[in-house]
Amino acid sequence: MLEVLREGGLRALLAWVLGMSLFPAFIRWQRMQSLGQKIKKEGPAMHLHKENTPSMGGIVVVLAAFASALRPPIPEYRVLLVLLGFLSLGFLDDYWKSVLHRPWGWKARYRFAIEVLLACSAMWWGKDALPHTLVVPFTGKVLILDPRTFFLYGVFILVATCNAFNITDGLDGLAGGCGILTLLFFGALLGYLGQVTWSFLSFAFVGALLAFLWFNSWPAGIFLGDSGSLPIGALIGFLALASGYSLFLPLAGIVFVVDTLSVILQVVSYKLFGKRVFLMSPLHHHFELRGMREVQVTARFLLVQTLGVILALVGVGR
């Protein structure tokens, strides 16, 4: 286990060095080209000053992590291709926002359909490599799913995690910080289970996200964009499936779950009753509108995510 952590740490360090080297040039290039994030007018008014901040930082994160992960042993290349597919999908959305100046990106139903196709591809290629088991937190009980049920379950997890990560990516440092905590959990767990290739990939993304946070901490010099939130969210879902501990996601990724549920609850309440539960969803914007500073919301959400990871670790140990 110590050897796995040592190698994982080296890959994280390599990805961090690559990210720290690439981000300054990438930010300068976007500023020279007058590219940047377009802020939705429906969003919090205190975010309007972020207009034209460089975006698409996920491109550097993914490339730096992949460069580090390509040291032997190399993960299943077809799954890496699927992650590149999620990156490409996110890039198209970012292109609409940054270049075509359309803050809402392209139509959600088209994006959702492609997400499902990419998730199906990942599950098809990984059907023989992924365990069809679900470990129940705090009990040690193991549920075994038949192939068809597991396939559908896996597609749901991948689509849910990529969108949950995307929803959480709304404050400086929030999604990146939460992502690091969740990836550390699954990276260590996969290493303990002997699945070292996926463990190393997880640690590589931890290093790349640490470099991203250097430039994304408040006030952000660059945003992750859908180019990062979609592939990183999908990766978290795949790592959870590969470990057999995907039922631990609501704990190890508790902020992603809570933010997503707040959006669902807000939409359902407004559609059915014409009333909003929160001042604005996702939940982190609700606290902003109640007067909490952005850095406070981010710090407290990261503390909640840390507690969730600790609970997940306790649940594994039982």
Phi, psi and omega per residue, in radians:
M1 nan -0.710 3.130
L2 -1.107 -0.629 3.115
E3 -1.160 -0.675 3.110
V4 -1.124 -0.776 3.129
L5 -1.127 -0.644 3.113
R6 -1.123 -0.849 3.134
E7 -1.141 -0.693 3.091
G8 -1.083 -0.696 3.100
G9 -1.120 -0.677 3.103
L10 -1.120 -0.695 3.119
R11 -1.195 -0.670 3.076
A12 -1.095 -0.727 -3.140
L13 -1.117 -0.749 3.128
L14 -1.094 -0.783 3.121
A15 -1.106 -0.659 3.114
W16 -1.122 -0.779 3.136
V17 -1.087 -0.769 3.120
L18 -1.090 -0.768 3.133
G19 -1.103 -0.762 3.141
M20 -1.135 -0.472 3.121
S21 -1.391 -0.607 -3.025
L22 -1.553 -0.599 -3.022
F23 -1.051 -0.778 -3.122
P24 -1.016 -0.760 3.131
A25 -1.166 -0.663 -3.136
F26 -1.154 -0.684 3.116
I27 -1.180 -0.779 3.130
R28 -1.073 -0.728 -3.129
W29 -1.073 -0.750 3.137
Q30 -1.137 -0.673 3.121
R31 -1.165 -0.666 3.110
M32 -1.148 -0.575 -3.137
Q33 -1.554 0.045 -3.110
S34 0.993 0.705 3.076
L35 -1.721 2.693 3.101
G36 2.981 2.917 -3.107
Q37 -1.162 2.361 3.017
K38 -1.720 2.228 -3.050
I39 -1.550 2.280 3.087
K40 -1.140 2.302 3.117
K41 -1.145 -0.378 3.130
E42 -1.365 -0.180 -3.131
G43 -1.371 -3.099 -3.134
P44 -1.070 2.370 -3.115
A45 -1.087 -0.498 -3.123
M46 -1.247 -0.077 3.113
H47 -1.718 -0.046 -3.068
L48 -1.119 -0.452 3.131
H49 -1.208 -0.223 -3.136
K50 -1.452 -0.046 3.120
E51 -0.912 2.336 3.090
N52 1.284 0.190 2.981
T53 -1.141 2.331 3.115
P54 -0.889 2.497 -3.099
S55 -2.243 -2.830 3.118
M56 1.061 0.490 3.098
G57 -1.086 -0.355 3.118
G58 -1.068 -0.465 3.107
I59 -1.061 -0.809 3.134
V60 -1.182 -0.712 3.139
V61 -1.027 -0.870 -3.095
V62 -1.149 -0.768 -3.121
L63 -1.136 -0.721 3.125
A64 -1.147 -0.723 3.133
A65 -1.169 -0.748 3.130
F66 -1.111 -0.719 3.127
A67 -1.059 -0.672 3.101
S68 -1.254 -0.682 -3.078
A69 -1.279 -0.303 -3.086
L70 -1.340 -0.007 2.949
R71 -1.246 2.382 3.138
P72 -1.029 2.529 -0.051
P73 -1.321 2.453 -3.049
I74 -1.661 2.361 3.100
P75 -1.098 2.887 3.096
E76 -0.933 2.025 -2.997
Y77 -1.132 -0.508 -3.105
R78 -1.211 -0.567 3.072
V79 -1.216 -0.638 3.068
L80 -1.089 -0.640 3.097
L81 -1.114 -0.656 3.098
V82 -1.122 -0.721 3.102
L83 -1.097 -0.659 3.051
L84 -1.135 -0.551 3.061
G85 -1.115 -0.762 3.073
F86 -1.118 -0.659 3.074
L87 -1.063 -0.792 -3.134
S88 -1.105 -0.707 3.105
L89 -1.082 -0.787 3.117
G90 -1.138 -0.638 3.127
F91 -1.101 -0.700 3.111
L92 -1.050 -0.716 3.118
D93 -1.156 -0.742 3.115
D94 -1.128 -0.612 3.120
Y95 -1.080 -0.750 3.099
W96 -1.051 -0.701 -3.055
K97 -1.341 -0.811 -3.009
S98 -1.504 -0.641 -3.060
V99 -1.696 -0.782 -3.120
L100 -1.554 -0.060 3.058
H101 1.041 0.772 3.078
R102 -2.070 1.705 -2.994
P103 -0.981 -0.469 -3.070
W104 -1.546 -0.050 -3.134
G105 1.217 -2.769 -3.139
W106 -1.634 3.067 -2.944
K107 -1.063 2.360 -3.051
A108 -1.095 -0.632 -3.082
R109 -1.170 -0.576 3.094
Y110 -1.212 -0.751 3.137
R111 -1.113 -0.735 -3.138
F112 -1.088 -0.716 -3.135
A113 -1.079 -0.714 3.132
I114 -1.222 -0.639 3.080
E115 -1.031 -0.750 3.128
V116 -1.116 -0.742 3.127
L117 -1.094 -0.747 3.113
L118 -1.140 -0.704 3.109
A119 -1.122 -0.702 3.093
C120 -1.095 -0.683 3.115
S121 -1.107 -0.769 3.130
A122 -1.081 -0.739 -3.124
M123 -1.236 -0.592 3.121
W124 -1.194 -0.788 3.141
W125 -1.244 -0.500 -3.093
G126 -1.745 0.168 -3.014
K127 -1.080 -0.545 -3.116
D128 -1.578 -0.339 -3.090
A129 -1.637 -0.421 -3.087
L130 -1.532 2.369 3.077
P131 -1.248 2.383 -3.130
H132 -1.550 0.665 -3.063
T133 -2.098 2.654 3.076
L134 -2.257 2.006 3.089
V135 -1.451 2.239 -3.111
V136 -1.493 2.176 -3.109
P137 -1.000 2.459 3.034
F138 1.203 -0.022 -3.118
T139 -2.052 -0.494 -3.057
G140 1.369 -0.048 3.117
K141 -1.235 2.585 -3.107
V142 -2.124 2.173 3.064
L143 -1.709 2.404 3.126
I144 -1.978 2.172 -3.118
L145 -1.760 2.518 3.041
D146 -1.248 2.784 -3.029
P147 -0.941 -0.753 -3.091
R148 -1.171 -0.788 3.131
T149 -1.107 -0.719 -3.138
F150 -1.141 -0.661 3.111
F151 -1.050 -0.866 -3.131
L152 -1.142 -0.699 3.104
Y153 -1.076 -0.752 -3.140
G154 -1.124 -0.719 3.101
V155 -1.061 -0.767 3.110
F156 -1.047 -0.789 -3.113
I157 -1.083 -0.796 -3.095
L158 -1.133 -0.788 3.139
V159 -1.167 -0.701 -3.122
A160 -1.145 -0.778 -3.078
T161 -1.207 -0.667 -3.136
C162 -1.165 -0.639 3.127
N163 -1.347 -0.601 3.110
A164 -1.134 -0.730 3.095
F165 -1.108 -0.702 3.137
N166 -1.112 -0.690 3.127
I167 -1.148 -0.650 -3.104
T168 -1.279 -0.350 -3.086
D169 -1.364 1.299 -3.093
G170 -2.348 -0.174 3.117
L171 -2.232 2.646 -3.137
D172 -1.046 2.115 3.061
G173 1.468 -0.110 -3.029
L174 -1.279 -1.051 -3.083
A175 -1.111 -0.741 3.141
G176 -1.077 -0.788 3.134
G177 -1.138 -0.767 3.110
C178 -1.128 -0.673 3.119
G179 -1.083 -0.716 3.114
I180 -1.041 -0.795 -3.111
L181 -1.092 -0.774 -3.134
T182 -1.186 -0.718 3.130
L183 -1.169 -0.601 3.057
L184 -1.085 -0.729 3.135
F185 -1.072 -0.912 -3.093
F186 -1.272 -0.519 3.073
G187 -1.111 -0.811 3.112
A188 -1.163 -0.709 -3.124
L189 -1.122 -0.795 3.140
L190 -1.135 -0.638 3.067
G191 -1.113 -0.733 3.107
Y192 -1.103 -0.610 -3.133
L193 -1.418 -0.060 3.113
G194 1.530 0.110 3.122
Q195 -1.632 1.296 -2.918
V196 -1.235 -0.559 -3.097
T197 -1.109 -0.745 3.127
W198 -1.276 -0.563 3.073
S199 -1.092 -0.782 -3.137
F200 -1.146 -0.670 3.105
L201 -1.090 -0.711 3.114
S202 -1.083 -0.797 3.140
F203 -1.162 -0.588 3.091
A204 -1.075 -0.716 3.114
F205 -1.229 -0.532 3.056
V206 -1.061 -0.814 3.132
G207 -1.095 -0.749 -3.139
A208 -1.134 -0.675 3.116
L209 -1.229 -0.546 3.060
L210 -1.103 -0.702 3.069
A211 -1.128 -0.719 3.116
F212 -1.061 -0.746 -3.119
L213 -1.104 -0.468 3.105
W214 -1.016 -0.613 -3.099
F215 -1.805 -0.210 -3.094
N216 -1.740 -0.188 3.124
S217 -1.122 2.660 -3.014
W218 -1.075 2.350 -0.140
P219 -1.399 2.291 -2.984
A220 -1.107 2.380 3.031
G221 -1.644 -0.229 3.100
I222 -2.775 2.592 3.085
F223 -1.831 2.755 3.139
L224 -1.212 -0.748 -3.109
G225 1.277 2.960 3.084
D226 -1.144 -0.379 3.080
S227 -1.054 -0.423 3.120
G228 -1.858 -0.721 -3.041
S229 -1.141 -0.651 -3.117
L230 -1.220 -0.911 3.136
P231 -1.171 -0.633 -3.137
I232 -1.205 -0.720 3.077
G233 -1.089 -0.756 3.104
A234 -1.108 -0.671 3.106
L235 -1.069 -0.769 3.125
I236 -1.036 -0.759 3.104
G237 -1.087 -0.741 -3.130
F238 -1.162 -0.732 3.114
L239 -1.090 -0.663 3.098
A240 -1.103 -0.750 3.112
L241 -1.144 -0.723 -3.111
A242 -1.128 -0.509 -3.130
S243 -1.398 -0.418 -3.012
G244 1.465 0.053 -3.094
Y245 -1.974 0.615 -3.088
S246 -1.135 -0.393 3.094
L247 -1.214 -0.156 3.087
F248 -1.504 -0.104 -3.138
L249 -0.993 -0.735 3.128
P250 -1.066 -0.363 3.089
L251 -1.604 -0.951 -3.085
A252 -1.190 -0.334 3.091
G253 -2.197 0.756 -2.980
I254 -1.069 -0.625 3.129
V255 -1.153 -0.698 3.091
F256 -1.039 -0.744 -3.110
V257 -1.173 -0.828 -3.094
V258 -1.123 -0.765 3.127
D259 -1.082 -0.737 -3.139
T260 -1.168 -0.758 3.122
L261 -1.093 -0.601 3.129
S262 -1.136 -0.635 3.089
V263 -1.166 -0.798 -3.140
I264 -1.066 -0.810 -3.129
L265 -1.103 -0.699 3.129
Q266 -1.095 -0.796 -3.108
V267 -1.163 -0.802 -3.120
V268 -1.100 -0.775 -3.126
S269 -1.098 -0.717 -3.113
Y270 -1.240 -0.685 -3.130
K271 -1.179 -0.703 -3.055
L272 -1.510 -0.673 -2.993
F273 -2.094 -0.094 -3.131
G274 1.231 0.314 -3.126
K275 -2.202 2.565 3.098
R276 -1.718 2.375 3.103
V277 -1.360 -0.662 -3.097
F278 -2.025 2.763 3.068
L279 -1.058 -0.619 3.054
M280 -2.845 2.548 3.042
S281 -1.989 2.662 0.064
P282 -1.134 3.004 -2.978
L283 -1.022 -0.576 -3.100
H284 -1.102 -0.534 3.080
H285 -1.260 -0.532 3.093
H286 -1.036 -0.795 -3.128
F287 -1.202 -0.581 3.060
E288 -1.068 -0.794 -3.101
L289 -1.227 -0.319 3.049
R290 -1.450 0.015 3.034
G291 1.880 0.002 3.135
M292 -1.402 2.367 3.125
R293 -1.199 2.658 -3.075
E294 -0.991 -0.755 -3.111
V295 -1.151 -0.553 3.087
Q296 -1.182 -0.778 3.119
V297 -1.057 -0.806 -3.136
T298 -1.054 -0.832 -3.107
A299 -1.073 -0.739 -3.091
R300 -1.279 -0.623 3.068
F301 -1.161 -0.627 3.088
L302 -1.164 -0.620 3.060
L303 -1.116 -0.723 3.099
V304 -1.103 -0.730 3.116
Q305 -1.105 -0.681 3.104
T306 -1.092 -0.762 3.106
L307 -1.100 -0.665 3.096
G308 -1.091 -0.733 3.108
V309 -1.124 -0.706 3.103
I310 -1.080 -0.754 3.086
L311 -1.074 -0.685 3.108
A312 -1.101 -0.713 3.109
L313 -1.104 -0.702 3.080
V314 -1.103 -0.718 3.130
G315 -1.123 -0.564 3.098
V316 -1.219 -0.655 -3.062
G317 -1.271 -0.289 -3.096
R318 -1.338 nan nan
